[in-house]
Amino acid sequence: MTSRLARGFFHRDLSVLDTEKLLQEKNIPGSFLVRPSRSKTDAYVLSVRLANDEITHIRIQRTNEGFELGQKQECFSTLYDMIDHYRRNAGELIDKNNQVIELTTPILAKMPTFEKYYHGAISHLQVMSILNKCEQNGTFLVRDSETTPGDYVICVKSSDNIANIKIKYSNGRWFLDGKGRQEQIDHFRSLDDLIHFYLKHNILVGMNGVAFRLVQPCTSNWFYARDIHQRCEYLSKLTSSQRGQKTGFTLEFELLNQQTESQSLAYHKKHGEKQENRIRNRFKNILPYDETRIILKNYPITDYMNGNHVRTHYEGIGREYIATQGPLPATVNDFWHMVQQELVKCIVMITREVEGLKNKCARYWPDLHTTKQYGTITVENKNETNYGPPQIWHKTSRASRALPSSSQQLLKDDDCCFRLRKLRITTGDRRTWDIFHWQYLAWGDHDSPLTSNQRDNDQLGILLEFFERIAQINSIGMNMDMSPMIVHCSAGIGRSGATIAIDTIFNKIRTNGLDIEIDIPNLVKQIRSQRSDATIGVKRNTLFDELGQKFTDEEYDQLCFDYGLELNDIEPLPDSNGNDVEYKIEIPANRYDILYLKRLSRALKIFL
């Protein structure tokens, strides 16, 4: 058994009454947990909710050979192996009344810490795999003990091996299992207190007398969805770094960028760089990966589209997306050919046509109750429905400069927060089907959907409603061959990548509930491996080298255009003479924060 989720059933401190209350509240036949026996040492109790709503308790005895039920049933080397065996072999677990017990859903225990050094209930082989990838000796992590449920193990990388030092828990206190050595004298109120003490002030001594120094943690990014509020609180705290104090969000985001920057070198963008395809790119440096790019077939004009297939997987449940740029006037027909080719039934547009005097996306659909021809494809706009209250913009807000359009024709985009269009497509060979076209209007480029509008509480509910309505109409399931969902903003990376990530997380919660693992950095890596720069916006590392010199207005505007930047994203800083010659670009992590559903955690139950 390798899944942390499958191993999270052991509860260190739980009475019989609390156990039965917890199992009754979950109301899931076959749900179970394991706890220490309070009447017998070296014994544990497996508590299971039966199909008739009764709760049965089965004693597990620990012996020199391992763990056994004591009813002439098999002995197992670890408690995890035992539970895994009976979950996989339904019908073998029998209680004293000869009743077959089925184990379906583990009731997860509370996390001992939200610090990222804690990796949960992983195996020794997994520890070896993780720490062997770390270069520095003294890198460490903490895991659950496999041999003694309720205890923990500090695993430290050394020059020739990986040392394992056990942490004991007893009577609300934590201490190292020093077998009579000085370490056992130091008791701590929490696992965090113990780790931070030895990280800063002392040297660990292993069972063989070898000393180890904790240098840095090997971080883990997973958490249970139910703990998302606590996770956000932890990541919001300021942490000292080489460049001053930063939040956990910022540090995690920066590390993610470093990792994915090297990852991107493994992919190619040769097709987007071809001379004949350059006019089809909204920004010259935002190009699709060749490995996952959309290839237009049976289309005499071109086979090129600035878009990529993106697929996310969670234990067999997945949805395929197409992340693409907002169509240019010259690529609208290409876009509709892609829709026809991929049999698309849902399009999610996270931009306005115009934002802050900037063209973000060409209109590629007809007006309400009209029909328009796009190459060989006919599109009819059958219906439009507005959702959310009118948007109120404040002169002092950054969003007021970035979002509203000066065009009277487009000011109607302020009369709601998102819009659903029902479009009917008819192909050249007379095939026809309906497409749901969702347009979110309250999420500006380089912004977060929760800071675009001053009424954050309203925006929270509206954002949740947006994803919920998409899920209701375009449900997800086990069918991996279902038609892909097109997601686009302007460049097809920032807002598009964040939307794909949020939709993926919400779908996992809808399908499995809150007792599931979420690992946002790995999800972002997965998305970025298929669509260049998804979720972070435009790469700006080379731009920093160019700033600091003077530009003419034309050069300045062209520079911004080349790098996909809004003019108001670059703030001039006066030099010693008061002249604006240096520029500072802020790259906010709010697109990344929103993936943690910051401020959304209180509303997660909407999706259950």
N, C-alpha and C positions, 0 to 999 in steps of 0.2 A: 504494500500500500504506500503510495507516494504522495497522495493529496493531503495537504494541511487540513482541508475541509473535512476529509474523512477521518482525520486523526484528532479532531477538536472536541471529542466527546467527553474527555476526562475533566471532572469538576473537583478541584482541590478541597474546597470547603462547602459542603452541602449536607443539610440534615435530611432525614426521611420526609418530614413535612414539606420542606422546601422543594425536594425532588418531586414529590407527587404534585405539588402545586404547579411546578414548571411544566411537567408533562401534560397536565390537564389544560393549562393555558395554551400550549401549542396545538392540542387537539389533532394530532396526526397519528393514525394507527401505525404501529411499528417504530415510532420515535423512541429514542433511547439515550441514556447517558451512563457513565461509570463514575463511581465515587469511592473514596476510602470507606471501609467498614469502621464503624465507631465502637463495635463490640469485640472485634478480634483483630489482632495485629497481623501484618502481612496478608491481609485479606481485603477484597474490594467487592463492590456490589454493582451488578448490572441491573438497571431499572428500565423497564420497557412498558410502554402503553400498548395494550392489546386492542384488537378490533372491537371488542365489546365494551371498550372504554375503561376496563379495569387496568390496574397497574400491578405488574409482578416484579419481584425482586429476586435476583439469582446471585448467589455468592460465588466469587472467583477467589481461589486460593493461590497464593504465590508459594512455590516450593523451590528446592534447589535446582530442579530441572526447568522450571519456568512457571507458566500460568495454566491452571486447569480448573474445571468446574466441579471436579470431585465426584462425578456421576459416571465413572468409567468412560469419560469422553476424552478426547485428545488433549495432550499437553502442548503448549506453545511457548516459544522462546520469549516473546513480548506480548504485552496486552494488545498492542496494535495488530499483531499477527492474528491473534485469537478473534478479535472483532471482525477483522477483514475476512477471515475464513467463513464465519457464520453469516456474514452479509452476502458472500458470494455463493454459499451453499445453503439455500433455503430448504428447511425441513430437517436439518441436522441438529439444530438447537432445540432441546426438549427440557422442560422444567420438571420438577419433582412429581407433578401430576400427569406426566406424559403428554403435556400439551405442547404442540409445536409453536415455537416463538420465532417471529419474523422481525428482523432488524432492517428498518428502511431509512430513517432520517436521523442523523446524530443531532442532539441538542448541544449547541456549541457553548463552551465555557467562556468566561470573561478573559480578555487578554490581560496578562500580568503587567504589560507596559505597552505604550505606543511608540517608544523609542525604536529607531530603525535598526539597532543592533540585534533585535529579537526577530528570529526567523521562524518561530513556531515549531510545530511538531514535524521536523524533517528528519530524514534518516542520516546515519553516519556516512553512507555513500554520497548523499547529496551534499553534506558538509565538505567532504573531500573535493567534490567537483567544484564547489563554490570557492573555497579558500585556495585551492591550487591555482586558480586564475588570478589571485591577488599576488602582487610582487613583493610587498613590504612585509618583513617579519614583524610579528606583533599585531598583525591584523586579526581581528577576532569577531566572533558572533556568539549569540546565545540561542540555544535550542532546548526543546523539551527533552527530558531524559527518556530513552527508550526502555531501559531496564527497570527504572523506579518511577512509576507514574507519580506526578506531583512535584518531582525534583526537576532541576534544570542543569544544563551543562554549558560552561564557557569553553569554546573551541578556539584555540590560538594557533596561528601559523608560526612555525619556527623554521630554522634553516634546513632541517632534515625530516621533519614530520609535522603532524598536527596534534597538539596536546589537548586533552580533555580534562577539565577540572569541574567537579560536580558542585552544584549549589543546592543546599538543603533548605527546606521550608518546614518550620515547626512552630506552632503556637503563635502565628502571626509574625514571626521573625525569619529573616533570611541570613544565611551564613555559609561559608565554604566548608565542604566536607574535608576537613584537614586531618581526620583520624587522630585527634588529640594534639595537633600542632597549634601554634599561636593563632592561625587563621580562624579557628572555631570560636575563639573568644570574641571576635568582632561580629556583632549581630546588627542587622539593619532592618528598618521598618518596611523597606520596599526593595524590589529588585533593582530599580534605578539607583537608589542610594548605594547599594553594594557595588554596582558596576562603576559608578562615577567615583567612588572612593578609591577603588583599585586602579582606575584609569589615571587618577591624578596624584595619588599619594603613596602608592605601595607597589610591591612586586608580588605576583602570585607564585606560590610554590606548589608544584604538582605532587601527585602521590609518590613519585619516584625521587622526590627531593630536588628536582630540576626547577630553577627559577625562570619565570616568564614575566615580561613586561607588556602590558596592554598599550598599544600605540595608537591604533585607530580602528573604529568599527567597520566591518564589512556590512554595508547597509542593505536593507530589504525594503521593498516598496509596497508590499501587499497589506491589505486590511480587509476586515469584514464590512460589507455594506452597512450593516446595522450600526457600526461604530464610526460612521462617516463624520458625525458632528465632532467627536473627540479627535479624530484624525485631523480635521481642519483646525481645531484649536491648537493642536500640537504643531502643525506646520506654520501656523500664524505667529509663533513665538520667534523673537529675534535670537539669532545665534552669531557668535563671534566668528569672523572669517578673516582671511588675509587682507581683504578689502573693506574691513569694517563689519558692522553688524548687518545681517541680512535675515529675512524670514526663511523658514524651512521651504516654503514654496519656491522662493527665488533660488536657493541653493540646489534644490532638486531639479528645477528647470534648467539651470546653468549646466549641471552635470549631464542632463539629458541631451542638451544641445551639443556638448562635447562628444558624447557617444554617437549620436546620430550623424554628426558631421563626418566622422571617420567612416561610418556605415555607408554614407551616400557615395563614397569614392568607389564602391563596388558596382555601381550602376552607371548606365550610359544614357546620353541625351543626344545622340547623333542625328536622329530624325528631326528633332526640333530645331537643330542648328543648320539644317539644309537651307540653302538660299531660297528655294521655292516655297518653303514653309514658314519663313520668318514673318511674312505679312499676316499669318494666321495666329501669331502669338500676341496676346495683349501686352505683355512685358517681355522684353528680349531676353531676360535672364531667368524667367520662370518657365521651364520646359518640362515636358513629361519624361519619365523614365522609359527607355525603349523596352525594357523587360515587361512592363505592365501596360503599355500605352494602348489606347483604343485604335484599332485599325479599321478604317472604313472599307467595306467590301462592296463590290459591284457598284461602284460610284465613280463615274468617269472623270470627275473633277480632281479628286485627290484621295489619298488613303490616310491623310494626316488629320489628327484632331488633338488639340492640347487638352488631353484628359487621360485618366488612368483608371483601370480596374482596381478597386480596393475591397478586400475581403477580410472580415474579422471573424474569428472563431472562438467560441466558448463551449467546449465539451460537446461538439456536434451541432450546436445552435449557432447559426450565422446568417448574416445578410450580406449580399454583394452590393457594393456601391460603385458608382462612377463619379469620381471627383474631377471636375473640369472647370475651366475658366468661363466667365460670363461671355456669351457670344458677342463677337464683333459684328458690325453690319455686313461684312464680307463673309462671315462664317455661319450665319443664321441657317442657311440651307444645309450646311454640313452638320449642324447640330441636329436638325430634324431627321436627317438621314441616319444619324447615330441612334436617335430615339426609335426609329423604325427598325433598324437592324437589331437592336438589343431588346426589342419588344417591351420598352419601358412603360410602366403604368403609374409611376410616381416621380415627380420632379420637385426638389426642395431648393428654393432660391433664397439665399441669405444676403440679399443686397437690394438696394433700390436701383432704378435705372440711372439716376443722377444723384450724387451726394456732394454737397458743398461745391457746386459748379463743375464737378468732375463726372465725366461719363463712366459709369461703372459696368453697364451691361446694355447691349442693344435690345430693344423690345423684339421678342421673337414669337409673340402670340398676337392674335387679332383682338380688336376691341370687343366688348361684351355684345353678344348676339350678332356677331358678324363672322364671316369666313374669309380665310386668306390662303393663298397658294404659296408654298415654299418648295420650289423645285417641282418634284413629282408628288409632293405630299400636300394634302389639304387639311387645314386645321380650323375647327369651329370652336368659338368660345361660347359655351352653352350657359354658363352660370358663374357668378362671382359672389362670395360671401365674406363679409368683413368680421373680424374678431378683435375683441379688446377695445378699450375706450380710446378716444382721440388722444394723440400724443401732445404733451405740453412741454414746450422748450423754453429754457431760461437763457437770457442773454449772456449770463456769466458762465454757462456750462460749455465745456469743450464740445459736447455733442451738438449744441446749437450751431456750431461752425461746420461740423463734419457731416451732419445728416440731411437737414432739410434742403429741398431743392428750391432754387429761385424761380423755376418755371411754374407758371400758374397751372399749366396742364398737369403737373406732377404733384402739386400741393395736396391733392386728395390722398396722397400716401400718408399724410398726417392724421387722417380721420379714423385710423385703426392701427393696431399693432401687427397684425398679420392677416393675410388674405388667402382664401382658397378659390381657385378657379377650376372648373370642370371643362376640360378641353376634349374634343373628339377628333381623332386623327383618322384620315382615310388615305391609304397608300395607293401607289400607282396601279397595283394589281387588285384594288378594291377591297382590301382587308380594312377593317375598322375596329377601333376600340377607344375607350375613354381613358383619359389621363388626369390624375389629380395633381394640380400645380399649386404648391404651397409657397407663399412669399412672405418671409419675415421682414418687417419694415423697421423694426426698432433696434437694430443691431448694426452700428456703423463700422466702417472699416477701421482697423487698429483700435477697436473698442471692445468692451464687454457688454453683453446684452443686459446686464444688471446695472450698468452705469450710464447707459445711453439716455435713460429717462430718469428724472429726479424722483419719481414715485417708485422707489425700489420695491416696495411691498406689492404694488400692482404688477410691476414687471415680473416679479417672481412667479406669481400665479399665471401670468400670461405665457411666460416661457414654458412652464410645466404643461399648460394646456396645449401649447403648440405641439410638443413632442407626443403628448397623449393622443391628440387627435390624429396625428400621423400614424401612430401605432394601431389605432382602432381601425383605420381604413386600409392601411398597408401592413397587415399583421405579419409577424415573423414566426417561423416554425422550423421543422426539421428538413423541409424541402430545400435542398441546396441549389436546385435548378430554377428557383423562382427568379422572375425578372429583376434586374438590378434597379436600385434607386439612384437617380441622378441627383447629385448635390453640387451646387455651384454658388460662388459669391462673385467677386470680380476677377481676382487672379486664380481662384480655385485652390487656394492653399490654407489661408488663415481661418476664416470663418467656416469654410467647407470642412477642413480637417477637424475643427472643434465640434462641428455638428455631427460628423460621423462618429467621433469618440463618445459624445453625449448620448446619441441614439443607441450605440452599442451597449453602454453601461445601463441605460434605462431598460433595454430589451432583456438584458441578463437578469435584472431585478424583477421585471414583470414575469419572467419565465420561472425563476427559482426562488423568489422571495429575497429577504434581506440577509439570510444566513449564507451568503456566498462571498467568495474572495474577489477582490478588485485590485488590480495592479495597473495604475494609470500610466506610469512611465513605459512599461512594456507594451501597453496598448498603443501608446503614441509611437513607439519605435516600430511597431508592426504597421501602423498606418503610413508612417514616413518611409518605410521600406518599399512602399508601393506608389506613393505620390510625393514628389520632391517637396520638402519644406512644409508639409502639411502640419497645421496647428500653430506655426510660429510666425508666419509672415515672411517677408522677403529677407534673404541673407543680406547683411549689411556690413560684413567684416571688411570688404574692400573699400566700401564707401568711407569708412573712418580715415583711411589713408589719404583720401582726396579732400576731406574737409580741413579747414584751417587756412585755406587760401581764399582770395577774393574771387567772386563770380559776378559776371554781368547778369542782369535779370534773365536774359535768354539762356545763358549757361546754367544758371541756377534752376530754372524751370525744366530744362532738358535733363539735368542730373536727377531731379526728382522723378521725372517721367521714366527714365531708364531704370531706376531702382524701385519703381512702384510705390513711391512715397507721396503722402499728402503734403502740401506746402506747410500746413500748420503743424506738422509733426516734427519740423526742424526749427528749433528755437535759437535765434542768434544770441551769442554771449559777447558782451563788450570786452574789448582788450583794455590795456592800461590807459590808452588814450580815449577810451569811450567809443571806439569804432567797432561796428559789428563785423568781425572778421572770423570768429570761430563759431562753430555750430555744435549743438548737442542734440543727439537723437535719443529719445526715450523709447525703449522697447518694453512695454509693460508686460507683466506675466499674467494679466487678467484672463487672457484666452486660456492659459494653463490652469489658473485657479478655478475657472468655471468647470473644468473637467472633474474637479473634486466636488462639484455641486455646492460650492461655498454659498451659504445662505439658502441652499435648497434642501438641506438635510431634513429640516422639519416638515417638509412636504413629500418625502419619499413614499409614504404610505399610499399616496394617490395611485401609485403604479402597481399596487399589489392586488 
